């Protein structure tokens, strides 16, 4: 692993330490909610797809 990959891995680890990512595998259905800001309004757009 070169120095850039090492620094990147440490940075990603810091960003992800407080977040929980659910386990999923090929064939699962996932639903993702994306927060969209339009001017002063904010809404959630849901997407549901197979992995």
PQR file with spaces between the fields and no chain letter, atoms N, CA, C, O and H, PARSE charges and radii, in Angstrom:
ATOM       1  N    UNK     1       0.857   -1.175    0.000 -0.4000 1.5000
ATOM       2  CA   UNK     1       0.000    0.000    0.000 -0.0000 2.0000
ATOM       3  C    UNK     1       0.902    1.236    0.000  0.5500 1.7000
ATOM       4  O    UNK     1       1.810    1.349    0.823 -0.5500 1.4000
ATOM       5  N    UNK     2       0.646    2.151   -0.921 -0.4000 1.5000
ATOM       6  CA   UNK     2       1.475    3.354   -0.955 -0.0000 2.0000
ATOM       7  C    UNK     2       0.953    4.386    0.044  0.5500 1.7000
ATOM       8  O    UNK     2      -0.074    4.167    0.686 -0.5500 1.4000
ATOM       9  H    UNK     2      -0.092    2.059   -1.590  0.4000 1.0000
ATOM      10  N    UNK     3       1.653    5.500    0.173 -0.4000 1.5000
ATOM      11  CA   UNK     3       1.321    6.499    1.191 -0.0000 2.0000
ATOM      12  C    UNK     3      -0.041    7.140    0.951  0.5500 1.7000
ATOM      13  O    UNK     3      -0.758    7.426    1.910 -0.5500 1.4000
ATOM      14  H    UNK     3       2.487    5.678   -0.349  0.4000 1.0000
ATOM      15  N    UNK     4      -0.412    7.372   -0.306 -0.4000 1.5000
ATOM      16  CA   UNK     4      -1.714    7.976   -0.606 -0.0000 2.0000
ATOM      17  C    UNK     4      -2.843    7.035   -0.186  0.5500 1.7000
ATOM      18  O    UNK     4      -3.816    7.468    0.431 -0.5500 1.4000
ATOM      19  H    UNK     4       0.172    7.139   -1.084  0.4000 1.0000
ATOM      20  N    UNK     5      -2.716    5.758   -0.517 -0.4000 1.5000
ATOM      21  CA   UNK     5      -3.738    4.789   -0.121 -0.0000 2.0000
ATOM      22  C    UNK     5      -3.827    4.677    1.392  0.5500 1.7000
ATOM      23  O    UNK     5      -4.919    4.524    1.939 -0.5500 1.4000
ATOM      24  H    UNK     5      -1.925    5.407   -1.018  0.4000 1.0000
ATOM      25  N    UNK     6      -2.695    4.750    2.071 -0.4000 1.5000
ATOM      26  CA   UNK     6      -2.669    4.677    3.526 -0.0000 2.0000
ATOM      27  C    UNK     6      -3.395    5.866    4.146  0.5500 1.7000
ATOM      28  O    UNK     6      -4.214    5.694    5.049 -0.5500 1.4000
ATOM      29  H    UNK     6      -1.808    4.873    1.627  0.4000 1.0000
ATOM      30  N    UNK     7      -3.099    7.069    3.665 -0.4000 1.5000
ATOM      31  CA   UNK     7      -3.768    8.271    4.176 -0.0000 2.0000
ATOM      32  C    UNK     7      -5.260    8.239    3.872  0.5500 1.7000
ATOM      33  O    UNK     7      -6.080    8.619    4.708 -0.5500 1.4000
ATOM      34  H    UNK     7      -2.434    7.209    2.931  0.4000 1.0000
ATOM      35  N    UNK     8      -5.604    7.786    2.681 -0.4000 1.5000
ATOM      36  CA   UNK     8      -7.008    7.697    2.297 -0.0000 2.0000
ATOM      37  C    UNK     8      -7.755    6.712    3.193  0.5500 1.7000
ATOM      38  O    UNK     8      -8.875    6.993    3.619 -0.5500 1.4000
ATOM      39  H    UNK     8      -4.938    7.477    2.002  0.4000 1.0000
ATOM      40  N    UNK     9      -7.155    5.575    3.479 -0.4000 1.5000
ATOM      41  CA   UNK     9      -7.775    4.567    4.343 -0.0000 2.0000
ATOM      42  C    UNK     9      -7.999    5.116    5.748  0.5500 1.7000
ATOM      43  O    UNK     9      -9.046    4.869    6.348 -0.5500 1.4000
ATOM      44  H    UNK     9      -6.245    5.346    3.133  0.4000 1.0000
ATOM      45  N    UNK    10      -7.027    5.859    6.281 -0.4000 1.5000
ATOM      46  CA   UNK    10      -7.182    6.459    7.617 -0.0000 2.0000
ATOM      47  C    UNK    10      -8.314    7.480    7.618  0.5500 1.7000
ATOM      48  O    UNK    10      -9.112    7.531    8.553 -0.5500 1.4000
ATOM      49  H    UNK    10      -6.177    6.060    5.794  0.4000 1.0000
ATOM      50  N    UNK    11      -8.379    8.292    6.565 -0.4000 1.5000
ATOM      51  CA   UNK    11      -9.423    9.322    6.473 -0.0000 2.0000
ATOM      52  C    UNK    11     -10.808    8.684    6.389  0.5500 1.7000
ATOM      53  O    UNK    11     -11.738    9.129    7.063 -0.5500 1.4000
ATOM      54  H    UNK    11      -7.731    8.251    5.804  0.4000 1.0000
ATOM      55  N    UNK    12     -10.948    7.661    5.580 -0.4000 1.5000
ATOM      56  CA   UNK    12     -12.230    6.961    5.452 -0.0000 2.0000
ATOM      57  C    UNK    12     -12.617    6.333    6.783  0.5500 1.7000
ATOM      58  O    UNK    12     -13.785    6.372    7.172 -0.5500 1.4000
ATOM      59  H    UNK    12     -10.193    7.300    5.033  0.4000 1.0000
ATOM      60  N    UNK    13     -11.653    5.757    7.481 -0.4000 1.5000
ATOM      61  CA   UNK    13     -11.917    5.152    8.786 -0.0000 2.0000
ATOM      62  C    UNK    13     -12.433    6.192    9.775  0.5500 1.7000
ATOM      63  O    UNK    13     -13.361    5.911   10.534 -0.5500 1.4000
ATOM      64  H    UNK    13     -10.704    5.726    7.166  0.4000 1.0000
ATOM      65  N    UNK    14     -11.843    7.396    9.779 -0.4000 1.5000
ATOM      66  CA   UNK    14     -12.299    8.474   10.656 -0.0000 2.0000
ATOM      67  C    UNK    14     -13.724    8.894   10.318  0.5500 1.7000
ATOM      68  O    UNK    14     -14.534    9.113   11.219 -0.5500 1.4000
ATOM      69  H    UNK    14     -11.090    7.624    9.163  0.4000 1.0000
ATOM      70  N    UNK    15     -14.036    9.007    9.032 -0.4000 1.5000
ATOM      71  CA   UNK    15     -15.371    9.428    8.618 -0.0000 2.0000
ATOM      72  C    UNK    15     -16.437    8.396    8.971  0.5500 1.7000
ATOM      73  O    UNK    15     -17.572    8.760    9.280 -0.5500 1.4000
ATOM      74  H    UNK    15     -13.377    8.829    8.301  0.4000 1.0000
ATOM      75  N    UNK    16     -16.087    7.126    8.927 -0.4000 1.5000
ATOM      76  CA   UNK    16     -17.062    6.058    9.106 -0.0000 2.0000
ATOM      77  C    UNK    16     -17.176    5.561   10.544  0.5500 1.7000
ATOM      78  O    UNK    16     -18.015    4.701   10.811 -0.5500 1.4000
ATOM      79  H    UNK    16     -15.165    6.831    8.675  0.4000 1.0000
ATOM      80  N    UNK    17     -16.371    6.063   11.483 -0.4000 1.5000
ATOM      81  CA   UNK    17     -16.361    5.506   12.831 -0.0000 2.0000
ATOM      82  C    UNK    17     -17.696    5.662   13.556  0.5500 1.7000
ATOM      83  O    UNK    17     -18.036    4.811   14.379 -0.5500 1.4000
ATOM      84  H    UNK    17     -15.689    6.762   11.266  0.4000 1.0000
ATOM      85  N    UNK    18     -18.458    6.707   13.284 -0.4000 1.5000
ATOM      86  CA   UNK    18     -19.736    6.929   13.960 -0.0000 2.0000
ATOM      87  C    UNK    18     -20.929    6.456   13.151  0.5500 1.7000
ATOM      88  O    UNK    18     -22.063    6.550   13.621 -0.5500 1.4000
ATOM      89  H    UNK    18     -18.182    7.397   12.615  0.4000 1.0000
ATOM      90  N    UNK    19     -20.703    5.949   11.946 -0.4000 1.5000
ATOM      91  CA   UNK    19     -21.803    5.540   11.075 -0.0000 2.0000
ATOM      92  C    UNK    19     -21.908    4.026   11.035  0.5500 1.7000
ATOM      93  O    UNK    19     -20.903    3.316   11.036 -0.5500 1.4000
ATOM      94  H    UNK    19     -19.782    5.873   11.564  0.4000 1.0000
ATOM      95  N    UNK    20     -23.131    3.551   11.001 -0.4000 1.5000
ATOM      96  CA   UNK    20     -23.365    2.121   10.892 -0.0000 2.0000
ATOM      97  C    UNK    20     -23.911    1.823    9.502  0.5500 1.7000
ATOM      98  O    UNK    20     -24.925    2.387    9.090 -0.5500 1.4000
ATOM      99  H    UNK    20     -23.948    4.128   11.000  0.4000 1.0000
ATOM     100  N    UNK    21     -23.241    0.945    8.794 -0.4000 1.5000
ATOM     101  CA   UNK    21     -23.677    0.548    7.460 -0.0000 2.0000
ATOM     102  C    UNK    21     -24.224   -0.863    7.567  0.5500 1.7000
ATOM     103  O    UNK    21     -23.509   -1.769    7.994 -0.5500 1.4000
ATOM     104  H    UNK    21     -22.418    0.487    9.129  0.4000 1.0000
ATOM     105  N    UNK    22     -25.484   -1.067    7.187 -0.4000 1.5000
ATOM     106  CA   UNK    22     -26.065   -2.407    7.291 -0.0000 2.0000
ATOM     107  C    UNK    22     -25.398   -3.392    6.333  0.5500 1.7000
ATOM     108  O    UNK    22     -24.903   -3.016    5.271 -0.5500 1.4000
ATOM     109  H    UNK    22     -26.065   -0.331    6.840  0.4000 1.0000
ATOM     110  N    UNK    23     -25.399   -4.645    6.730 -0.4000 1.5000
ATOM     111  CA   UNK    23     -24.850   -5.699    5.880 -0.0000 2.0000
ATOM     112  C    UNK    23     -25.849   -6.002    4.766  0.5500 1.7000
ATOM     113  O    UNK    23     -27.042   -6.150    5.030 -0.5500 1.4000
ATOM     114  H    UNK    23     -25.801   -4.951    7.593  0.4000 1.0000
ATOM     115  N    UNK    24     -25.378   -6.095    3.533 -0.4000 1.5000
ATOM     116  CA   UNK    24     -26.222   -6.518    2.424 -0.0000 2.0000
ATOM     117  C    UNK    24     -25.361   -7.257    1.424  0.5500 1.7000
ATOM     118  O    UNK    24     -24.145   -7.073    1.358 -0.5500 1.4000
ATOM     119  H    UNK    24     -24.409   -5.974    3.318  0.4000 1.0000
ATOM     120  N    UNK    25     -26.023   -8.101    0.646 -0.4000 1.5000
ATOM     121  CA   UNK    25     -25.313   -8.955   -0.299 -0.0000 2.0000
ATOM     122  C    UNK    25     -25.987   -8.890   -1.656  0.5500 1.7000
ATOM     123  O    UNK    25     -27.045   -8.282   -1.816 -0.5500 1.4000
ATOM     124  H    UNK    25     -27.011   -8.251    0.700  0.4000 1.0000
ATOM     125  N    UNK    26     -25.363   -9.519   -2.614 -0.4000 1.5000
ATOM     126  CA   UNK    26     -25.907   -9.606   -3.956 -0.0000 2.0000
ATOM     127  C    UNK    26     -27.280  -10.271   -3.905  0.5500 1.7000
ATOM     128  O    UNK    26     -27.445  -11.299   -3.249 -0.5500 1.4000
ATOM     129  H    UNK    26     -24.504  -10.014   -2.484  0.4000 1.0000
ATOM     130  N    UNK    27     -28.259   -9.696   -4.588 -0.4000 1.5000
ATOM     131  CA   UNK    27     -29.610  -10.241   -4.602 -0.0000 2.0000
ATOM     132  C    UNK    27     -30.548   -9.554   -3.627  0.5500 1.7000
ATOM     133  O    UNK    27     -31.762   -9.743   -3.705 -0.5500 1.4000
ATOM     134  H    UNK    27     -28.124   -8.861   -5.121  0.4000 1.0000
ATOM     135  N    UNK    28     -30.008   -8.755   -2.704 -0.4000 1.5000
ATOM     136  CA   UNK    28     -30.838   -8.037   -1.739 -0.0000 2.0000
ATOM     137  C    UNK    28     -31.477   -6.815   -2.395  0.5500 1.7000
ATOM     138  O    UNK    28     -30.962   -6.282   -3.378 -0.5500 1.4000
ATOM     139  H    UNK    28     -29.022   -8.602   -2.641  0.4000 1.0000
ATOM     140  N    UNK    29     -32.590   -6.388   -1.843 -0.4000 1.5000
ATOM     141  CA   UNK    29     -33.228   -5.151   -2.261 -0.0000 2.0000
ATOM     142  C    UNK    29     -32.846   -4.074   -1.256  0.5500 1.7000
ATOM     143  O    UNK    29     -32.992   -4.269   -0.049 -0.5500 1.4000
ATOM     144  H    UNK    29     -33.009   -6.820   -1.044  0.4000 1.0000
ATOM     145  N    UNK    30     -32.363   -2.955   -1.741 -0.4000 1.5000
ATOM     146  CA   UNK    30     -31.995   -1.852   -0.854 -0.0000 2.0000
ATOM     147  C    UNK    30     -32.846   -0.635   -1.177  0.5500 1.7000
ATOM     148  O    UNK    30     -33.204   -0.389   -2.329 -0.5500 1.4000
ATOM     149  H    UNK    30     -32.243   -2.797   -2.721  0.4000 1.0000
ATOM     150  N    UNK    31     -33.161    0.116   -0.136 -0.4000 1.5000
ATOM     151  CA   UNK    31     -33.916    1.351   -0.290 -0.0000 2.0000
ATOM     152  C    UNK    31     -33.040    2.479    0.242  0.5500 1.7000
ATOM     153  O    UNK    31     -32.580    2.437    1.384 -0.5500 1.4000
ATOM     154  H    UNK    31     -32.870   -0.084    0.800  0.4000 1.0000
ATOM     155  N    UNK    32     -32.816    3.483   -0.594 -0.4000 1.5000
ATOM     156  CA   UNK    32     -31.963    4.608   -0.238 -0.0000 2.0000
ATOM     157  C    UNK    32     -32.799    5.874   -0.300  0.5500 1.7000
ATOM     158  O    UNK    32     -33.490    6.123   -1.288 -0.5500 1.4000
ATOM     159  H    UNK    32     -33.189    3.517   -1.521  0.4000 1.0000
ATOM     160  N    UNK    33     -32.734    6.672    0.756 -0.4000 1.5000
ATOM     161  CA   UNK    33     -33.403    7.966    0.781 -0.0000 2.0000
ATOM     162  C    UNK    33     -32.357    9.053    0.586  0.5500 1.7000
ATOM     163  O    UNK    33     -31.356    9.103    1.301 -0.5500 1.4000
ATOM     164  H    UNK    33     -32.173    6.470    1.558  0.4000 1.0000
ATOM     165  N    UNK    34     -32.599    9.922   -0.392 -0.4000 1.5000
ATOM     166  CA   UNK    34     -31.673   11.009   -0.693 -0.0000 2.0000
ATOM     167  C    UNK    34     -32.358   12.318   -0.335  0.5500 1.7000
ATOM     168  O    UNK    34     -33.487   12.574   -0.753 -0.5500 1.4000
ATOM     169  H    UNK    34     -33.411    9.881   -0.973  0.4000 1.0000
ATOM     170  N    UNK    35     -31.667   13.143    0.443 -0.4000 1.5000
ATOM     171  CA   UNK    35     -32.211   14.449    0.825 -0.0000 2.0000
ATOM     172  C    UNK    35     -31.900   15.438   -0.295  0.5500 1.7000
ATOM     173  O    UNK    35     -30.738   15.645   -0.646 -0.5500 1.4000
ATOM     174  H    UNK    35     -30.750   12.935    0.783  0.4000 1.0000
ATOM     175  N    UNK    36     -32.951   16.050   -0.854 -0.4000 1.5000
ATOM     176  CA   UNK    36     -32.804   16.991   -1.965 -0.0000 2.0000
ATOM     177  C    UNK    36     -33.252   18.364   -1.493  0.5500 1.7000
ATOM     178  O    UNK    36     -34.353   18.526   -0.967 -0.5500 1.4000
ATOM     179  H    UNK    36     -33.895   15.883   -0.568  0.4000 1.0000
ATOM     180  N    UNK    37     -32.389   19.346   -1.688 -0.4000 1.5000
ATOM     181  CA   UNK    37     -32.695   20.710   -1.291 -0.0000 2.0000
ATOM     182  C    UNK    37     -32.999   21.514   -2.542  0.5500 1.7000
ATOM     183  O    UNK    37     -32.179   21.579   -3.458 -0.5500 1.4000
ATOM     184  H    UNK    37     -31.494   19.214   -2.116  0.4000 1.0000
ATOM     185  N    UNK    38     -34.177   22.126   -2.584 -0.4000 1.5000
ATOM     186  CA   UNK    38     -34.602   22.950   -3.720 -0.0000 2.0000
ATOM     187  C    UNK    38     -34.948   24.334   -3.190  0.5500 1.7000
ATOM     188  O    UNK    38     -36.050   24.561   -2.693 -0.5500 1.4000
ATOM     189  H    UNK    38     -34.843   22.072   -1.840  0.4000 1.0000
ATOM     190  N    UNK    39     -34.009   25.245   -3.300 -0.4000 1.5000
ATOM     191  CA   UNK    39     -34.231   26.579   -2.756 -0.0000 2.0000
ATOM     192  C    UNK    39     -34.353   26.501   -1.244  0.5500 1.7000
ATOM     193  O    UNK    39     -33.419   26.075   -0.564 -0.5500 1.4000
ATOM     194  H    UNK    39     -33.113   25.061   -3.704  0.4000 1.0000
ATOM     195  N    UNK    40     -35.505   26.912   -0.711 -0.4000 1.5000
ATOM     196  CA   UNK    40     -35.748   26.869    0.734 -0.0000 2.0000
ATOM     197  C    UNK    40     -36.369   25.553    1.179  0.5500 1.7000
ATOM     198  O    UNK    40     -36.422   25.261    2.374 -0.5500 1.4000
ATOM     199  H    UNK    40     -36.264   27.258   -1.263  0.4000 1.0000
ATOM     200  N    UNK    41     -36.842   24.755    0.217 -0.4000 1.5000
ATOM     201  CA   UNK    41     -37.514   23.489    0.538 -0.0000 2.0000
ATOM     202  C    UNK    41     -36.536   22.336    0.563  0.5500 1.7000
ATOM     203  O    UNK    41     -35.502   22.352   -0.106 -0.5500 1.4000
ATOM     204  H    UNK    41     -36.799   24.993   -0.754  0.4000 1.0000
ATOM     205  N    UNK    42     -36.886   21.340    1.345 -0.4000 1.5000
ATOM     206  CA   UNK    42     -36.090   20.127    1.419 -0.0000 2.0000
ATOM     207  C    UNK    42     -37.040   18.944    1.360  0.5500 1.7000
ATOM     208  O    UNK    42     -38.102   18.963    1.982 -0.5500 1.4000
ATOM     209  H    UNK    42     -37.726   21.327    1.888  0.4000 1.0000
ATOM     210  N    UNK    43     -36.658   17.910    0.609 -0.4000 1.5000
ATOM     211  CA   UNK    43     -37.509   16.730    0.517 -0.0000 2.0000
ATOM     212  C    UNK    43     -36.645   15.484    0.438  0.5500 1.7000
ATOM     213  O    UNK    43     -35.450   15.559    0.152 -0.5500 1.4000
ATOM     214  H    UNK    43     -35.795   17.895    0.104  0.4000 1.0000
ATOM     215  N    UNK    44     -37.264   14.330    0.695 -0.4000 1.5000
ATOM     216  CA   UNK    44     -36.581   13.053    0.573 -0.0000 2.0000
ATOM     217  C    UNK    44     -37.060   12.351   -0.690  0.5500 1.7000
ATOM     218  O    UNK    44     -38.261   12.261   -0.943 -0.5500 1.4000
ATOM     219  H    UNK    44     -38.235   14.269    0.928  0.4000 1.0000
ATOM     220  N    UNK    45     -36.121   11.859   -1.472 -0.4000 1.5000
ATOM     221  CA   UNK    45     -36.436   11.076   -2.666 -0.0000 2.0000
ATOM     222  C    UNK    45     -35.976    9.658   -2.394  0.5500 1.7000
ATOM     223  O    UNK    45     -34.798    9.427   -2.122 -0.5500 1.4000
ATOM     224  H    UNK    45     -35.145   11.932   -1.266  0.4000 1.0000
ATOM     225  N    UNK    46     -36.898    8.703   -2.464 -0.4000 1.5000
ATOM     226  CA   UNK    46     -36.568    7.308   -2.166 -0.0000 2.0000
ATOM     227  C    UNK    46     -36.296    6.535   -3.451  0.5500 1.7000
ATOM     228  O    UNK    46     -37.001    6.693   -4.448 -0.5500 1.4000
ATOM     229  H    UNK    46     -37.855    8.890   -2.684  0.4000 1.0000
ATOM     230  N    UNK    47     -35.270    5.703   -3.414 -0.4000 1.5000
ATOM     231  CA   UNK    47     -34.925    4.803   -4.508 -0.0000 2.0000
ATOM     232  C    UNK    47     -34.863    3.394   -3.946  0.5500 1.7000
ATOM     233  O    UNK    47     -34.307    3.177   -2.869 -0.5500 1.4000
ATOM     234  H    UNK    47     -34.697    5.574   -2.604  0.4000 1.0000
ATOM     235  N    UNK    48     -35.428    2.438   -4.664 -0.4000 1.5000
ATOM     236  CA   UNK    48     -35.381    1.045   -4.241 -0.0000 2.0000
ATOM     237  C    UNK    48     -34.899    0.203   -5.418  0.5500 1.7000
ATOM     238  O    UNK    48     -35.495    0.236   -6.494 -0.5500 1.4000
ATOM     239  H    UNK    48     -35.879    2.614   -5.539  0.4000 1.0000
ATOM     240  N    UNK    49     -33.826   -0.546   -5.214 -0.4000 1.5000
ATOM     241  CA   UNK    49     -33.209   -1.324   -6.287 -0.0000 2.0000
ATOM     242  C    UNK    49     -32.646   -2.628   -5.755  0.5500 1.7000
ATOM     243  O    UNK    49     -32.496   -2.815   -4.547 -0.5500 1.4000
ATOM     244  H    UNK    49     -33.341   -0.573   -4.339  0.4000 1.0000
ATOM     245  N    UNK    50     -32.337   -3.524   -6.679 -0.4000 1.5000
ATOM     246  CA   UNK    50     -31.662   -4.781   -6.350 -0.0000 2.0000
ATOM     247  C    UNK    50     -30.158   -4.577   -6.439  0.5500 1.7000
ATOM     248  O    UNK    50     -29.665   -3.834   -7.288 -0.5500 1.4000
ATOM     249  H    UNK    50     -32.459   -3.373   -7.659  0.4000 1.0000
ATOM     250  N    UNK    51     -29.445   -5.242   -5.556 -0.4000 1.5000
ATOM     251  CA   UNK    51     -27.976   -5.189   -5.586 -0.0000 2.0000
ATOM     252  C    UNK    51     -27.483   -6.286   -6.490  0.5500 1.7000
ATOM     253  O    UNK    51     -26.275   -6.439   -6.673 -0.5500 1.4000
ATOM     254  H    UNK    51     -29.845   -5.845   -4.866  0.4000 1.0000
